[in-house]
Amino acid sequence: CAAALPTRDGQSRRTMARPQRTQLRVVALGFTILTAIINPSLFAAPKRLSRQTSALVDHMYRPRPACTVTVQHALPADINVIEVQSAKMPARYLQPHKGWLAIVAYELFGALTAWLTGMSLTFGANPLFRSGLFQAAAIPYVLAVISTLLCAKGYAKGSLRLGRSWNPLVTVVFAGANGICETMLFLASFDLGRALAPGFPVLGAGLGYMAFLVYSALIHVLFWEPCVFPPHIPKGEKKAKKIRKIVFLALSSTSWLVLYGVYGDILTPCLLHVFLNAVGDWSVCLPPPWAKYRYTPAARQPRTEASLQKPARKQVELSADTQGTGDVSNAREPARKQIKLSAYTQNTGDVSSTQALWSFVRGSNQPFFKCFDQRALAEA
């Protein structure tokens, strides 16, 4: 580059006199020597430098697989994290604060549904006010009360508090709001299914009942259990107990639906639902929205070496003729030695066929045999 630059008088350096070009070469040689003194590795190992540069370039432009970065936000100092050990951790638990926001949104949706459908809290054509409690017309009400009590008993005996304290204010708010608003949603689903078959009372009642069952099952499976309710189901709960709880819940809700479908009674199912929610919240202890704790799944226990080991092996004792020390060819009188051989549970004849080789390996002190795994040789 310096040779191509023009001089002050406009002539190219290529036409400069030889002494001037010699001076430039001397300056370049001096710069090269100075560089070699400062960093001799540049000239001592140019190939290594080239390899390092190529590796650096390859590392910079090598396509890298996509990775997922998990950012954990620090919790406030007053929030306690509780690991769930003895109960099942809900799949998508929203924690107390977000869980209550979801509850409020759900109850508002129920109230809006009741307002749009024109439902009102009335007893309808309740026969208890006309014929009394000891008449045949009171049987559906008696069955509804009995099924609700059985369902409440199942909740009370099959739930864990995990150290949560019972808050009466939470029980009153949750039981009252959910007992009224969710019951409206249940009854609205029944009316929606019944409207699919106008003019066919039996078919309409069947479709309404199916719509009610589908909605009540989905709302519990997809919303209440995995998202809102805190950990309360024991891990070792028996399958028969689970089925019994589901059956009692289905019977109680079906009895409420009978009161609405036959008598147009809305207030009685709401009151029974409020009672069931109160018992359920007393047994589960729903955390308040201002709770200073949150739940996390228990850390999985690392697999121990005992769980990774192979099945137990049979210890076989063989009596082999072995030599104490030295070469086998120089042995005069072999010594009797008891050795333990670890083998899989196979015929002992397969193990005894390696007796001579095993005795030679054990009796020899040659380094050639020390590089082998003696247990592996015995098993082979």
C-alpha positions as CSV (number, residue, x, y, z in Angstrom):
1,C,0.0,0.0,0.0
2,A,2.8,2.4,0.8
3,A,4.5,1.7,-2.5
4,A,1.4,2.7,-4.4
5,L,1.0,6.1,-2.7
6,P,2.2,9.2,-4.6
7,T,5.0,11.3,-3.2
8,R,4.9,15.1,-2.7
9,D,6.1,15.8,-6.2
10,G,3.4,13.5,-7.7
11,Q,5.7,10.6,-8.6
12,S,4.8,7.1,-7.6
13,R,6.9,5.3,-5.1
14,R,7.5,2.6,-7.7
15,T,9.7,5.1,-9.6
16,M,11.6,6.1,-6.4
17,A,15.3,5.7,-6.2
18,R,16.7,2.4,-4.9
19,P,18.1,4.0,-1.7
20,Q,14.6,5.1,-0.7
21,R,13.1,1.7,-1.4
22,T,15.9,0.2,0.7
23,Q,15.0,2.5,3.6
24,L,11.4,1.3,3.5
25,R,12.5,-2.3,3.5
26,V,14.7,-1.7,6.5
27,V,11.8,0.0,8.3
28,A,9.6,-3.0,7.5
29,L,12.2,-5.5,8.6
30,G,12.6,-3.6,11.9
31,F,8.9,-3.6,12.5
32,T,8.8,-7.3,11.8
33,I,11.7,-8.0,14.3
34,L,10.0,-5.8,16.9
35,T,6.8,-7.7,16.5
36,A,8.6,-11.0,16.8
37,I,10.2,-9.9,20.1
38,I,6.9,-8.7,21.6
39,N,5.0,-11.8,20.5
40,P,7.3,-14.6,19.2
41,S,4.4,-17.1,19.0
42,L,3.1,-15.4,15.9
43,F,6.2,-16.5,14.0
44,A,7.2,-19.5,16.0
45,A,4.0,-21.4,15.3
46,P,2.1,-19.9,12.4
47,K,0.2,-23.2,11.7
48,R,-1.1,-23.3,15.3
49,L,-2.2,-19.7,15.0
50,S,-4.1,-20.6,11.8
51,R,-5.8,-23.6,13.4
52,Q,-6.8,-21.5,16.4
53,T,-8.2,-18.8,14.2
54,S,-10.2,-21.3,12.1
55,A,-11.6,-22.9,15.3
56,L,-12.6,-19.5,16.6
57,V,-14.4,-18.6,13.3
58,D,-16.1,-22.0,13.2
59,H,-17.3,-21.5,16.8
60,M,-18.7,-18.0,16.0
61,Y,-20.6,-19.0,12.9
62,R,-21.5,-22.6,13.8
63,P,-25.3,-23.0,13.9
64,R,-26.4,-23.6,17.5
65,P,-29.5,-25.5,18.6
66,A,-32.4,-23.6,20.0
67,C,-32.4,-23.5,23.8
68,T,-35.0,-22.6,26.3
69,V,-34.1,-20.1,29.0
70,T,-36.2,-20.2,32.2
71,V,-36.3,-17.0,34.1
72,Q,-37.3,-17.4,37.7
73,H,-38.7,-14.2,39.2
74,A,-37.7,-13.6,42.8
75,L,-40.5,-13.9,45.3
76,P,-41.1,-11.3,48.0
77,A,-39.4,-11.9,51.3
78,D,-42.7,-12.5,53.2
79,I,-43.9,-15.3,50.8
80,N,-43.3,-18.8,52.0
81,V,-42.9,-21.6,49.5
82,I,-44.4,-24.9,50.7
83,E,-43.4,-28.2,49.1
84,V,-46.4,-30.6,48.7
85,Q,-45.4,-34.0,50.1
86,S,-48.4,-36.0,51.2
87,A,-51.0,-34.7,48.8
88,K,-51.3,-34.5,45.0
89,M,-50.2,-31.2,43.5
90,P,-52.8,-29.7,41.2
91,A,-51.7,-29.7,37.6
92,R,-52.2,-25.9,36.9
93,Y,-52.6,-24.5,40.4
94,L,-53.0,-20.7,40.2
95,Q,-51.9,-20.0,43.8
96,P,-54.1,-18.1,46.2
97,H,-54.1,-14.6,44.7
98,K,-54.7,-15.6,41.0
99,G,-57.0,-18.4,42.1
100,W,-59.4,-15.9,43.8
101,L,-59.3,-13.7,40.6
102,A,-60.5,-16.8,38.7
103,I,-63.2,-17.5,41.2
104,V,-64.5,-13.9,41.0
105,A,-64.6,-14.1,37.2
106,Y,-66.4,-17.4,37.3
107,E,-69.0,-16.2,39.8
108,L,-69.7,-13.0,37.8
109,F,-70.2,-15.2,34.8
110,G,-72.8,-17.2,36.7
111,A,-74.6,-14.0,37.9
112,L,-74.6,-12.7,34.4
113,T,-76.1,-16.0,33.1
114,A,-78.9,-15.8,35.8
115,W,-79.7,-12.2,34.8
116,L,-79.8,-13.1,31.1
117,T,-82.0,-16.1,31.6
118,G,-84.3,-14.4,34.0
119,M,-83.8,-16.8,36.9
120,S,-84.8,-15.7,40.4
121,L,-84.3,-17.1,43.8
122,T,-87.7,-18.6,44.5
123,F,-89.0,-21.9,45.8
124,G,-91.3,-22.3,42.8
125,A,-94.1,-24.8,43.3
126,N,-92.5,-26.3,46.4
127,P,-95.0,-28.9,47.7
128,L,-93.7,-28.6,51.3
129,F,-95.6,-25.4,51.9
130,R,-98.9,-27.1,50.8
131,S,-98.7,-30.8,51.9
132,G,-96.1,-30.7,54.6
133,L,-93.0,-32.7,55.2
134,F,-94.6,-36.1,55.8
135,Q,-96.2,-36.6,52.4
136,A,-95.2,-38.4,49.2
137,A,-94.4,-35.1,47.5
138,A,-91.7,-34.5,50.0
139,I,-89.7,-37.6,49.0
140,P,-87.5,-35.7,46.4
141,Y,-86.5,-33.2,49.0
142,V,-85.6,-35.9,51.5
143,L,-83.5,-37.7,49.0
144,A,-81.8,-34.4,48.1
145,V,-80.9,-33.7,51.7
146,I,-79.6,-37.2,52.3
147,S,-77.5,-37.3,49.1
148,T,-76.1,-33.9,50.0
149,L,-75.2,-35.0,53.5
150,L,-73.4,-38.1,52.1
151,C,-71.5,-36.0,49.7
152,A,-70.5,-33.6,52.4
153,K,-69.3,-36.5,54.6
154,G,-67.1,-37.8,51.8
155,Y,-65.5,-34.3,51.4
156,A,-64.9,-34.0,55.1
157,K,-63.2,-37.3,55.5
158,G,-61.3,-37.4,52.3
159,S,-59.5,-34.0,52.3
160,L,-56.2,-32.7,53.8
161,R,-55.6,-29.3,55.2
162,L,-51.8,-29.5,55.1
163,G,-51.5,-26.9,57.9
164,R,-54.0,-24.4,56.5
165,S,-56.2,-22.7,59.1
166,W,-59.9,-22.4,58.7
167,N,-61.1,-18.9,57.9
168,P,-64.9,-18.4,58.5
169,L,-65.0,-15.3,56.3
170,V,-63.6,-17.2,53.4
171,T,-66.2,-19.9,54.0
172,V,-69.1,-17.5,54.0
173,V,-68.0,-15.6,50.9
174,F,-67.1,-18.7,48.9
175,A,-70.0,-20.9,49.9
176,G,-72.6,-18.1,49.4
177,A,-71.3,-16.8,46.0
178,N,-70.5,-20.2,44.5
179,G,-73.6,-21.9,45.9
180,I,-75.8,-19.4,44.1
181,C,-73.9,-18.5,41.0
182,E,-72.7,-21.9,40.0
183,T,-76.1,-23.4,40.7
184,M,-77.5,-20.9,38.1
185,L,-75.0,-22.2,35.6
186,F,-76.0,-25.8,36.3
187,L,-79.6,-25.1,35.8
188,A,-78.9,-23.0,32.7
189,S,-77.0,-26.0,31.2
190,F,-80.1,-28.1,31.9
191,D,-82.4,-25.6,30.2
192,L,-80.0,-25.4,27.2
193,G,-80.1,-29.2,26.6
194,R,-83.9,-29.3,27.2
195,A,-84.4,-26.6,24.5
196,L,-82.9,-28.9,21.9
197,A,-86.0,-31.1,21.8
198,P,-89.1,-28.8,22.0
199,G,-92.4,-30.7,22.1
200,F,-90.7,-33.9,23.5
201,P,-90.6,-33.6,27.3
202,V,-88.9,-36.9,27.9
203,L,-86.3,-36.5,25.3
204,G,-85.8,-32.9,26.3
205,A,-85.3,-33.9,30.0
206,G,-82.7,-36.5,28.9
207,L,-80.8,-34.1,26.8
208,G,-80.9,-31.5,29.5
209,Y,-79.6,-34.0,32.0
210,M,-76.8,-35.0,29.7
211,A,-75.8,-31.3,29.1
212,F,-75.9,-30.8,32.9
213,L,-73.6,-33.8,33.5
214,V,-71.1,-32.8,30.8
215,Y,-70.9,-29.2,32.1
216,S,-70.6,-30.1,35.8
217,A,-67.9,-32.7,35.0
218,L,-65.9,-30.5,32.8
219,I,-65.9,-27.5,35.2
220,H,-64.6,-29.7,38.0
221,V,-62.0,-31.5,35.9
222,L,-60.7,-28.5,34.0
223,F,-61.2,-25.7,36.5
224,W,-61.8,-26.4,40.2
225,E,-59.5,-29.4,40.8
226,P,-56.4,-28.5,38.7
227,C,-56.5,-24.7,39.0
228,V,-58.4,-23.4,42.1
229,F,-58.5,-25.9,44.9
230,P,-55.3,-26.1,46.9
231,P,-53.5,-29.5,47.4
232,H,-55.9,-31.6,49.4
233,I,-56.3,-35.0,47.8
234,P,-54.1,-37.6,49.5
235,K,-51.5,-39.3,47.3
236,G,-52.4,-42.8,48.5
237,E,-56.2,-42.4,48.1
238,K,-57.8,-45.6,47.1
239,K,-59.6,-45.9,43.8
240,A,-62.8,-47.1,45.5
241,K,-62.9,-44.0,47.7
242,K,-62.5,-41.7,44.6
243,I,-65.4,-43.5,42.8
244,R,-67.6,-43.2,45.9
245,K,-67.0,-39.4,46.2
246,I,-67.8,-38.9,42.5
247,V,-71.0,-41.0,42.8
248,F,-72.2,-39.1,45.9
249,L,-71.5,-35.8,44.1
250,A,-73.4,-36.9,41.0
251,L,-76.4,-38.0,43.1
252,S,-76.6,-34.8,45.1
253,S,-76.4,-32.6,42.0
254,T,-78.9,-34.8,40.2
255,S,-81.3,-34.5,43.2
256,W,-81.0,-30.7,42.9
257,L,-81.8,-30.9,39.2
258,V,-85.0,-32.9,40.0
259,L,-86.3,-30.2,42.3
260,Y,-85.8,-27.6,39.6
261,G,-87.1,-29.7,36.7
262,V,-90.2,-31.0,38.5
263,Y,-91.2,-28.1,40.8
264,G,-89.3,-25.1,39.4
265,D,-87.5,-24.7,42.7
266,I,-84.3,-22.7,42.4
267,L,-83.7,-21.6,46.0
268,T,-83.6,-25.1,47.6
269,P,-80.8,-26.3,45.3
270,C,-78.9,-23.1,45.9
271,L,-79.2,-23.6,49.7
272,L,-78.1,-27.2,49.5
273,H,-75.1,-26.2,47.3
274,V,-74.2,-23.5,49.8
275,F,-74.2,-26.1,52.6
276,L,-72.0,-28.5,50.6
277,N,-69.6,-25.7,49.8
278,A,-69.4,-24.7,53.4
279,V,-68.5,-28.2,54.5
280,G,-66.0,-28.6,51.6
281,D,-64.3,-25.3,52.5
282,W,-64.1,-26.3,56.1
283,S,-62.4,-29.5,55.2
284,V,-60.1,-28.1,52.5
285,C,-59.5,-24.6,54.0
286,L,-59.3,-22.6,50.8
287,P,-56.5,-20.0,51.2
288,P,-57.6,-16.4,51.4
289,P,-56.4,-14.1,48.6
290,W,-54.0,-12.4,51.0
291,A,-52.3,-15.7,51.9
292,K,-48.5,-15.3,52.4
293,Y,-47.6,-18.7,51.0
294,R,-47.6,-20.6,47.8
295,Y,-47.3,-24.3,46.9
296,T,-44.8,-26.1,44.7
297,P,-44.4,-29.7,43.8
298,A,-42.0,-31.7,45.9
299,A,-38.6,-32.2,44.4
300,R,-38.1,-35.7,42.9
301,Q,-35.8,-37.9,44.8
302,P,-32.7,-38.8,42.8
303,R,-32.4,-42.5,41.9
304,T,-30.1,-44.3,44.2
305,E,-27.5,-46.8,43.3
306,A,-29.5,-49.6,44.8
307,S,-32.4,-48.8,42.4
308,L,-30.1,-48.8,39.4
309,Q,-28.4,-52.1,40.2
310,K,-29.2,-55.3,38.4
311,P,-31.2,-58.1,40.0
312,A,-29.6,-59.9,42.8
313,R,-27.0,-62.5,41.8
314,K,-26.4,-65.8,43.3
315,Q,-23.1,-66.4,45.1
316,V,-21.6,-69.7,44.1
317,E,-18.7,-71.1,46.1
318,L,-16.3,-73.2,44.0
319,S,-13.3,-75.1,45.2
320,A,-10.4,-74.4,42.8
321,D,-6.8,-75.6,42.6
322,T,-4.9,-72.5,42.7
323,Q,-1.2,-71.6,43.3
324,G,-0.1,-69.2,45.9
325,T,2.5,-67.2,43.9
326,G,4.8,-67.5,40.9
327,D,4.4,-69.1,37.6
328,V,1.9,-71.9,37.1
329,S,4.4,-74.1,35.3
330,N,6.7,-74.2,38.3
331,A,3.9,-75.3,40.7
332,R,4.6,-78.5,42.6
333,E,1.7,-78.9,44.9
334,P,-1.3,-76.7,44.3
335,A,-3.0,-75.2,47.4
336,R,-6.7,-75.7,48.1
337,K,-8.4,-72.3,48.1
338,Q,-12.0,-71.3,48.6
339,I,-13.1,-68.5,46.2
340,K,-16.5,-66.8,45.8
341,L,-17.6,-66.4,42.3
342,S,-20.5,-64.0,41.4
343,A,-22.6,-65.4,38.6
344,Y,-26.1,-64.9,37.2
345,T,-28.8,-67.4,38.1
346,Q,-27.8,-70.0,35.6
347,N,-26.6,-73.6,35.8
348,T,-23.5,-74.1,37.9
349,G,-22.1,-76.2,35.1
350,D,-21.6,-73.1,33.0
351,V,-19.6,-71.5,35.8
352,S,-17.5,-74.6,36.6
353,S,-16.4,-74.7,32.9
354,T,-14.3,-71.6,33.6
355,Q,-12.7,-73.0,36.7
356,A,-9.3,-73.6,35.2
357,L,-9.0,-70.2,33.6
358,W,-10.3,-68.5,36.7
359,S,-7.8,-70.3,38.9
360,F,-5.0,-69.3,36.5
361,V,-6.0,-65.7,36.5
362,R,-6.4,-65.5,40.3
363,G,-3.1,-67.3,40.9
364,S,-1.0,-65.2,38.6
365,N,0.5,-61.8,39.5
366,Q,1.2,-60.8,35.9
367,P,0.3,-57.2,35.0
368,F,-1.4,-58.6,31.8
369,F,-4.3,-60.0,33.9
370,K,-4.6,-57.1,36.2
371,C,-5.9,-54.9,33.4
372,F,-9.1,-57.0,33.2
373,D,-12.1,-56.7,35.4
374,Q,-12.0,-60.0,37.4
375,R,-15.7,-60.0,38.1
376,A,-16.5,-59.5,34.4
377,L,-14.1,-62.4,33.5
378,A,-15.9,-64.6,36.1
379,E,-19.3,-63.7,34.7
380,A,-18.1,-64.3,31.2
